[in-house]
């Protein structure tokens, strides 16, 4: 299965067998890392991180992944430190940067930006989040974590909680899960329901999907609890945000009614939706999730640059 020079823009563009292939290569990379084998596959290669929107885990994990593979990184973490501040278009930025780098990772405030960038770049483009659109590498690391912790993705009950309307991680994840045989519970305030077009896409695959406002209605059957924060930056006013902030808080009291092997995931950063007292429980896997993101991005970069 050849991924060399391929753009990774949306999880919708990946077939189930392609996702499984990436997860298998991720397990291969992790095995090499654990054995302390030479993984300098990308020596002499350069990754360009173009981040028009704040990021910690995604940006740093791509940088770390490239350096662990023997490559180098360039780019910017704030658009106002680049020629964007002078009015340069995304197309021109990409056409310039592709002359310097072998692969481009782009995070942008506007949905569709990564697709546009790919049209102007001869180097492969990876979408690191475009507005409220897609975040495919987050989904790949989510799936890798689920498979690593539970041994499978099929035949699980996966409950996704929080901001399902603006959360691009949720949009990508639900699309991906619809390729598997699992039950999907969607829990959110009424105003933050999954966008209807995304819900329609999932239902068109004949996936088993249910919507709730009350987490207590489905938490006891849950195998994977995926929490997302209410994203203040996506709201047009503080008033609208204050109506829904703190809608769901996971604490030790709630965990009294869950399966003993239920796992909790979160794309991070968190605000107040997971109490710190949960961190030390056997259910908390969100910091392991961040490590898995490094592994998956190492595998993906190696695939796109033809190294594995």
Buried (B, 14 or more C-beta within 10 A) or exposed (E): EEBEEBBBBBBBEBEEEBBBBBBBBBBBBBEBBEEEEEBEBBEEBBBBBBBBBEBEBBBBBBBBBBEBBBBBBEBBBEBEEBEBEEEEEBEEBBBEBBEEBBBBBBBBEBBBBBBBBBEBBEBBBBBBBBBBBBBBBBBBBBBBBBBBBBEEBEEBBBBBBBBBBBBBBBBBBBBBBBBBBBBBBBBBBEEBBBBEEBBEBBEEEEBEBEBBBEBEEBBEEBBBBBBBBBBBEBBEEEEEBEBBBEBBBBEEEBBEEBBEEBBBBBBBEBEEBBBEEBEEEEBBBBEBBBEBBBBBBBBBBBBBBEBB
